[in-house]
Structure formats: structure tokens, C-alpha cells
Amino acid sequence: MELDDAARHGFGRMGFGCKHYRRRCRIRAPCCNDVFHCRHCHNESTKDGHELDRHAVESVICLVCDTEQPVAQVCYNCGVCMGEYFCRECKFFDDDVDREHFHCKDCGICRVGGKDNFFHCQKCGSCYSVSLRDKHCCIENSMKNNCPICYEYLFDSLRETSVLRCGHTMHLQCFHEMLKHDKFSCPICSMPIFDMDKFLRALDAEIEANMVHIDYMGKVSFHQPSTLTLTL
């Protein structure tokens, strides 16, 4: 039985793709003419380290009917939607719309997380959470640098980033790893990553709570140490 237009359009949704994206097409890389599931798959496989320019992609291959064609959201041969989210400018496809993709014209690329949850900081040169609007220290093109911990380029990284009090940025995961190793200053400018006054007050309270005290029977006892919560 033939599928109607709606059934063809939605056929195979979330059933194809790679570890980076769920999509029903592959892309042909114009730089080396090879076929990959996405630009990240391309960049991870190249031996010479060259990277794919997402905007330069001109053709895609439908994973349902294997038809190669110019970039478009719907396969002209079988009618399947190759990505529920589709950005013509970025040549980007993704079936996982729960990621809330949006295209930022100022960044020139697609982001995830919902357009209403982010704003573009013109000086820093990237999208930041609305919670940081007028509440962060701006550094020109701060995001267009490598993470100071793992050295991955931050601007188009798939991993979540953190903005420090000084305005420098790093991956959130790298930030947490840095704290585990008792590093409490920015690895770029050495500024403390949290309010030292608040930290010292919290530390004083922790020390006082754990001091030895003598109860009314003269028995020496210790309080169990508690977790020191830092407000960054």
C-alpha cells in the first residue's frame, strides 16, 4: 500500500543519523568530495585536520531512498523529510526538535536551547543565556577562542560553556574538573572565579561549625563536616 504524503514526509523520523544528530540524510563534503553523516563526523575522520565549511555544502543524500540531490528539507524522489528542523543557510538538518534549535543571524550559525532563552552579546560575539544579560563582564570575541582547559574551539562547540566572573569562557565540564583539582582562579587572567568575601565568610562558618567543643559532661566530640556550598 502506498503511503500518503504525510506518512512519506514523516517516515523514519529519529530512525537515522549519527552520534551527533538524528537526521535522514548524509552530506557530501565539497572540500574532499566524501560523504558523511554530518560535519562533525567529517572533522573527526580527516587525517590532515581540515574542517568542513557548513555553509559550503551543496548536495545531500537521502538515507531512505539513497538519492543525491541539492540541499533541501524534503527529498524530491521519495518525499521524506530529511530533517524536522532545517536551516537552509547552515545546510543543517536535525529530527530531534526537542533541542529547540534556532538560527542566530549575528553568530551566523544555528544554536540549541530555545531562541527566547538566549541573547546575542555583540561585544563578546556569541549567544549567552538571558540570565547573563547586563550581568556579565564583556570581553571582545571571548567565545571565539579555545577552551583554556581542553583547547577545543568554543564558538561552535557542541558542549555547554560557562562564563566566568572575569568574562573569560570555558566548557562547563572543564570548569567543574578545574574545581575538583582545587583551582579557583581563571586560567587566563588569574582572577578568582567566585566572590572571595562570600567564600571566606562561608569558610569561617564551616571552621566554626567543625571546631572541637566540650559538652557538659566533659566529653570531647567533633561535628561531622558538612558540604561547603560556594556561590559563584
Secondary structure by P-SEA (a helix, b strand, c coil): ccccaaaaaaccccccccccccccccccccccccccccaaaaaacccccccccccccccccccccccccccccccccccccccccccccccbbbcccccbbbbbccccccccccccccccccccccccccccccccccccccccccccccccccccccbbbbbccccccccaaaaaaaaaaccccccccccccccaaaaaaaaaaaaaaaccccccccbbbbccccbbbbcc
